[in-house]
């Protein structure tokens, strides 16, 4: 367990823009920074980072928190792992209150998977560098391929020996690791032997550099064995969301405003070795929308580099439309026959590659046109088919101006009237729209078909009203708690004094916990500041505080709701002018609602005792009802509200 002093130092030095900036491309917007949210697919940036408050907030999906929260959600790190990640960033020495063995025993399952992968990484690296077979066979092979010691170390390559077949498994079990977990990670097979053997080991990293999985490349050609063996998908590894080398490439991609996308692990390594660092590869899968969205965090420009063979052509054509649908720009660089990025950059060097790129890179339109041999094609059927494919790609483009420009370029390239292309494009756009509407309808139907909960819509509505009233009180405390309400009291003191007898009526446990924090601080004549609430409390409290502080719940109040309660929200021009009224009415609304609910509940009790002919309880609850009605009417009078029941 990490010591409290270390945690305090981490939170003291941690800057939210440093943490998020490694994963999201941010631009300045006033005092804040803005970028595309990494937690959901969006085209218009709504992900906001506040350096002053040291928090992040997405106004699209609602996620928010501090730097540790970001790492835990984005990188699937446990709390201790996230702390250690930040400590490493700022060169903070981590003090442990208990031994690592104890810490490991108490780790959650996902953290345990990560610990086992780290153990496997160390084992494979040691086998490559510190065994005779590893140095002669493994390192010898990589050196023969032209890779330097620095590149091998940077990508943390390793080696899995052929014999004995259970070398890693036995070592891991002796170290105290569970064999079931070794099998879950694909490191050990069902027979208790090593899954990887006689292979060069390529670790696959997360964006933050954590080892999530492995790929093993065979050393000798064997028609009966695959060239690469890959780890299975686990709770920490989904290959559709992983790009090989992204943890090393992300800064270069942002700086160059361009991402080269290749097919192979060695392609990435060799290009990186020759100074082309803004390069990644798909991780044992065809290009996916998830991978494209990861790239989009750092740049809107992708260049596909695939071999000139048929498989490479198919891969590039398949990827073009996916990239266009993500509202990104795509270029294609076709290498000379018989070359791949590994061999080409090794023979030409960085300067030669840069020169070839400038001369040969093609926009997707020209690439697809040349692919169809439009300039010389005399077959009208073939020509029409290629035109249809070009228009289909243009229809994927989100930006209307871009679509128009590409239509003009296609018309000139194809020597065809622009009006004909526009007509065909409109047909495809209408089909795309219909498919989108159909998908939305299907999703809506699925939601309707879900089993109804035990709670009735009416009680859900009442619950929603209760929640909004409670949120409004806590919002006021967070936004204005330290501000004076009059010459003698600040907002926190006034709220606590007037809610002291009804705290137990708070139904939302998180909101109640926040109110209790304010009570504790108020006893010391203090008010908790935003840093405390967003950095030194539980995850649920932190997220709720950020939502309320940033005004997320303001948009939940309809116009009728605002008119009914005459509410003062953070969004009004000058809430400080009505500070006292805002606080008083929030409290009175809450009490009126609770009194009304108590009246309803007590009325049910009266009816029950009347039916049971229990006159003692019946009369007792009649007296209670009279007092509740009087109390309710007092609150209602404050708002000039008529209660009809």
N, C-alpha and C positions, 0 to 999 in steps of 0.2 A: 504494500500500500504506500502511495506517495505521501510524504509528510505534508502537514498543513502549511509549514513555512515555504516549502517548494511551490505548492499550489498558489499561495498568495503572491509569490514572486512571478510565477507564470502569468497570472491574471494582471499583475501590475505592469509587466513589460509587453504583454500581447497587444498588438494593434490589429483590428479587424480587417483593415485594408491589406495588410501583409498576408493574412491567412487566406482570405477569399481571392486576393489577386493572383495566387498561384493556380487557381482553377477557373476563374472567370475574368474575361477581359472587361475592365471597368473604364468608364470615362467620367470626367468631372461634370457635375450638374449642381451648380451652386456650392453649398457647403458639403454636399453629399457626392457619392459616386454611383453610377448607374450601369447596369449590364443585363445580359440575357440570363434568366433564371436557370440554374443547373438542375433544378428539381422537377421542372415540367417544361413541355415544349411550347415555346412562345416566339412570336415574330417581333413583337414590340416590347422593348425592355421594360420590365416592371420590378426588377430586382435592385433594391437600394441598399447601399452600404453607408452607414453614418460613422465617420471617424470620430466625431465629437462625442457620440454616445457609445461608441465601440460595439455596435450591433449591426446585424443585417436584417432586412425585411423584404419579402416578396409580396407585392400587392396583387399578384395574380393567383398564386396558390396558397398564400397565407403563411408560409413558413417564415420563421424568424428566430433570432437568438444571438448568442455571442460567438466568438471564434471557435470555442470548444464544441458548441452545439452544431456549428457548420460542419466541422470535421466528423463528428459522430454520425450525422445524417448523410453527408455526401460520400464519405470514405468508409462508412459502416465500421467506424472504430469504436471501441469501448471507451468509457470515460478515462481510464488510466492511459490507454494508448494515445488518445487525443492529447492528453497532458504531456506525454513524453514527446510526441511529435512537435508540439510548440516549444517545449524545453530545448529540443535539438536545434530548432530554428534560431533561438536566441542564446545558444550556448549556456544554458542554465543547468547546473549540476543537480541531478535528481536524487533527493534523499529518500530512502525507503524506511518505513516504520516496521515492516516485517520482511522476512526473507523472500527471495524470488520464488522459492518452492511453494511457500504458503500462498503467495500471490497467484501463482499458476493454478493451484488447487481451487481457488475461489473464482477463477476466471469464468466468464460466460462462454457458451459454446463457440460463438463466432471468434472470440479472442483466442480460444484454445486452438481452433483451426489455423489461425494466423501463427501462433507459437510453433505448431508442428511444421508449418511451411518454412519458417525461419530455421528450424533445426535441419530440415531437409536441404535448404540452401547451403548452410554451412558444411553439411556432409558432402554434397556434390562439389563444392568449391575446393574443399580439402582434398578430395579424391583426384581432382584435376591437377592441383599444384603440388601436392605433397606425397603422391604415390608414384612409383616407377612407371606403372602402366598408364596412369593419367598423364604424366609428363611426356612419355614417348608416343602414346597413341592419341590421346585427346588433344594436348597442346600441340603435338606434332602436326595433327590434321589441320587445326585452326591456323597455325603458322604457315603451313603449306598453302592454305587458302588466301594468305596475305594479311591476316589480322594481327595487329600489334598487341603487346602485353597490356597497353593502356586501354585499348578497346575491349579486350577480353575482361579486364577488371571492371570497366565502366558498366558493361552489361551483365556482370556477375555470372559469367558462364561457369558450368561445372561439368562433371563427368560421372557416368554411371557404369561401373565395370560389369563385365559378363559373369565373373565368378569371384566369390560364391554368390549364388542367386538370391540369397537372403541377407546380404551384408548390411544393407541399410535398415531393413526391417528389424533384424536382431539388435542392431545398435540403438534404434529408436525405442524398442521395447525395454532394453536394459536401462535406458535413460528415464524410464517411467512413463512413456507415452502409450496411450491406449491403441491397441491394434485395430479396433473398430474405426477409430478416427483416421488411422493410416489408410484403411480401405476406403473410407468416405472421401478422402482427398485423392484417391487414385494412386497412392504411392506404394501400396501393397495389394497384391491380388488375393482372390478368395482362398488360394492355397497357402497363403502365408509367405509367398516369395515376393521379391521386388518387382514392381510393375515395369520400371525402367531399367534396362541393362544394355551394355555395349552401345551407349549413345552419348553424344554431346548434349548437355542439358542447358536449355534456354529458359531462365525464369521469366514469368510474365508478371509485370508490375501494375499496380494501381496508379492513378494520377499522382498520388503522394509518395510513390516509391515502395509501397508494401508489396511483398511477394504473394500473389494470389494463386498461381498455378505454375505448371511447367510444361514445356514442349521438349521432347527428346528426339534428336536427329540421328538416324542410323549412320554408322561410320563406313560400313562396307555395303556395296550394292547387293540387295537381296530381293528377288522378285516375289518372294513369299512373305515379305515383311513391309509394312508401310514406311515411307521415307521419314515421316514424322509421327510420333505418338504424342497425344495431348491429354492433359489432366481432364477428368470429367467436370461437369458443372457442379458447383457447390453453393452454399449460402453466401460465400464471399467471392465467387467467380462465376460470372455469366459472360460467355465469350462474345455475345452480340453487343456488349457494352464496353468492350476492352479494345484498345488499340496498342499494339506492341511499340514500345519506345516513346509513348506519349509523355511519360514522366520526365524524360530527358529533352523532349522536343518542344514542349509547350511554350517556353520563353522565346525560343527562336522563331516559332510560328507566329507569335504575337509581334515580335520585332520585325520580321520579314513581311508580315501580313499575307502569308502564303503557306499552305501546307502541301507537301508532296506526299502522295499516297501510293505505296508500292505493295507488292504481294508477299514478299518473303522476309523472314527475320534477318538473314544475312544481308539482304539488300539494304535494310535500315542501318545495320552496323557498319557496312562498308561506306555508305554515303556519309554517315556520321563521322567516321574515321577520316574522311577527306574534306571535312569542314562544312558539309551540307547537313546541318543539324535539324532543320525544320521538316523532318520526314518521319512518317509512321507507317505501320502495316496493319492490315486486318489480322486478327488473331485466330487463324484457322477457320475462317468463315468468310462467306461472301459479304460485301459491304452492306451494312445495315443502317436504318434510320437512326438508331441509338448512337452508332459510331459517328455519323455525320453531325448529330447534334453536339457531340463532345467537341469536334473540330470547330464548330461554329462559335463556341465560347471564345475562341482565340482569333479567328479570322473568318471572313466570308468567302475566301478564295481557296479553291482546291485544284491541284493539278494531278491528274491520274497518270502514273507511269507504269505501263504494263508491257510485257513482251510483245513482239510483233507477231507471235504465232496465233492460231485460231482461238486458243483459250484466253489469251490476253485481250484479244479484240472483243470477245464475248463479255469478259469481265468489265471492260471499259464502257461498253454500250449499256450494260445492265446498271452500272453505277451512275451514268449521266442523269437519267430522269429522277433518280432518288435525290441527287444533289440539287437539281433544279427545284424539286418540290419543297426542299428545305429553304428555298429563297436564297440560294448561294450561287456563286459564279464558278463555273467549271471549265478547265482547260485539259487538253490531253497532250502528252508527250510520248510519241512512239519512237522506240529505240531501233537502231539498225538491226537487220536480220541476224539472228544468232546471238544477240546481246541481251543481257538483263542488267538492272541497275547496279548490281554487284560488280560484274565484269566491266561494264562501261565506265563507271566512275573510277575504277581501279586503273584502267588503261588511259583515260583522258585526264584524270585529276579534277580538282575543283574548278579551275579556270576553264578547262575544256568542257566540262559539264555545263557551266554557266553559259559559255558561248553557244553550245549546241541547243540549250534551252531557249535562248533568245531567238535563234534562227528557226527552230523547228516546232516550237509549241504552237498548238492550234486551239482556237475557240471550238467549243463542242459542235457548232453549226458546220464549220468548215470541215471538221474531222468526219462527221457523219456524211457530209456531202461527198467528200473524197472517198470515203469507205464504199459509197454506192457507185463510185466511178461516174458521177453525174456529167462531168465535162465531156466524156466520150461515149456515154451510153446512148445507143440508138433504139433500144427496146422500150417502147412506151409503157408497157406494163411494169417493167423494172423501174423505170423513171417515176411513174406514178406512185409506186409502192414506197420508194425512197422519200418522195415529197411528203407522203402521208406520215412517215416516221419522223421527218423533220418538224412538221406541224404539230405532231403529237408531243414532241419534246418541248416545243415553244409553249404549248398549252399548259405545261407543268409550271411555267414561270409565274410567280405571284405578282410581280410588279407589272402594271399595265403599260408603262412607258417602255420598259425593256421588251415586252412582247411586241409592241409596235415596231421598235427598231429592228428586232430580229425578223419580223415579217418583211420589212423593206429589204433587208439584206438577203433573205431567202429568195425574194422575187427577182432581185438582180442576179443572184447566183444561178438561179434555175431558169432565168429568162421566161418567166410566167407572170401574168398580170397580178398585181398586188391584191386586187379585189377578189380574185379566185381564192387566194390564200386566206384572206380575211373571212370569207364565207365559210371555208372549211374549218378555220380556227374557232369561229363562233359555235359551230356544231360541236366541236370537241369540248369547248368550255362549258356548253350547256349540259353535255353528258357528264362531265366532271362534277358539275353542280348537282345534277340529279343523283349521282352516286353518293355525293356527300350528304345530301338531304335524306336519302334512303338509309344511310348508316346512322344518321342522327335519330331517325324514326325508330330504327331497330333498337338502338340503345335506350331510347325513351320507353319502348315497349317492354324491354327487359326490366327496367326499373319498376314499371307498373306491375309486372308479373311477380315481383319479389313478395314473399309471404308478409302479410301485415303483422306489425308488432302488436303486443298485447295492450299497448297504450293507445287509447282512442285519439283521433285527430283533435278533438276538443281539448283533451287533457294535454296533448302536445302543444297546442296553442297557448294554453295557460302557462305551461312550463316555459315556453319561449318568452312570454311576458315577464315572468319571474326572473328569468335569466337576464333579460335586458335591463330590468330595474337594478339588479345587483351589479351588473357590469357598469352601469352609469355611475353608481356610487364609487366603485373602485377606480373607474376612469378619472373621476374628479380628484380622488386622493393622489393618484399617480401624476396627473398633469399639474395639479395646483396645491398639493398637500402642504408645502412650506410657505404658501402665500398668506398674507394677513387677511382675515375676514372682517375684523374690526380692530380697535386699538388694543384689545386684550387677548384675542385668540387668533391662531392661524387655522387654516382649513382642516388640518388633521385633528386638532384639538376639538373643534366644533363637531366634526363628524363622529368621532369616538364618543364624545359626551352624549350626543343625541341618538346613538345607536347601541349604547352599552346594554340596554335591556332587551334588545331584539337581535343580537348577534347570532343566537342559535337558530333564528328563522332563515338565515342564509342557506339556500339549498345546494348551491354549487360549492363543492368542497375546496376547489382551487381558489375561488374568489373569497371564501371564508378564511382560508389560510393566509391570503394576502392581507385581509382585514386584521387578522390576529397579529401579523408582523407589525402593522401600524400601531396596534394597541401596545405591543411590547416596547416599541420605540417611544411611544407617547408617554409611557410610564417614566421614561428617563428624560422627558421633555425634548425629545429628538424626533426627526422625521427621516425615514429611510430614503436615501437618494437613489437615482436611477441605476448607478453602477452597482450598488448592493443588490437591488432587485433583479438585475439582469445578469449578474455574475456570481452571486454567492447564495443563490436559492436553488430549489429543485427545477428540473427541466420544465415541468408543467407550469410552475409559477413564472419562470422566465419567459416562456412563450406567450402566456396570457398577458403579462405586463407589457411586452413589446406590442402585441396586438392592440391593446387598449391605449397605450401611450402614442402609437403611431396612427391611431384613428381608424383602424380596420373596422371596428364595430359601429363607427358613426354611419357608415353606408348601409348598415343593416336596418336602420330606422326609416320606415317609409314616411312619405310626406304627411299622410293621415296621422301617423303616430306622433310626429313632431307637433302637428296642429292640436291634437287631442291633449297632449301634455304641456304644450307651450315650452318645449325643451330647448335648453341652451347647450349646443354642442360645440366641440372644439373648432368646427368649421365656420362658426359665425364670426363676423368681422372683428369684434373686440370682446371676447368672453370675460376678460378681467373687469369690465365695467359692470357686469351683472354677477360678479363672483358670489356674493352672499345669497342672492336669489337663486342662483344655479344650485348651490349646495342645499339650501333649505328645501327647495322643491324636489330635489332628488331624494332626500330623506323622507319627505312627506308622501311622495308617490309610492315609495317602498312600503311605508307603514300603512297607507290606505289599501294597497294591494293585499298585504298580509291580513289586515283586519277584515277585508271582504272575504278572503279565503277562509278565515276562522269562522266567520258568520255562516258560510256555506256548510262547512264541516259540522259545526254545532247544530245547524238546522237538521242535518241528516241524523244526528244523534237523537234529537228531539223526536223525530218521526219514528225512529227505531224503538225508543222507550215507550212511546205512545202505543205502538203496535203490540209491544210486549205487556202493556198495562202495568208498567213499572212506574208508579206515580211519584215515588221519591226522586228517582233520577230524572224523570220528566220535568218536575217542578224546578229541580236544581239547574237543569240545562236551560229552562226558560229564563231564569234569572241571569244566567251567564249570557244568554243571547241578548238580553236587554242591554247589558253593559257593553257587549261587543258592538251592538248597533250604535250606541251613544258614542263610543270611541271612533267608529267608522265615520259617523256623521260629522264629527269634529274635523277629521282629516279632509273629508269631502268638502266641507264648508270653506276650507283654506283655498280650494281650487274652484269654488263656486260650481261644484259638480253635484248633480242629482243622482242618487243611487236608487234604483227602482225596485230592488228586492231586498 
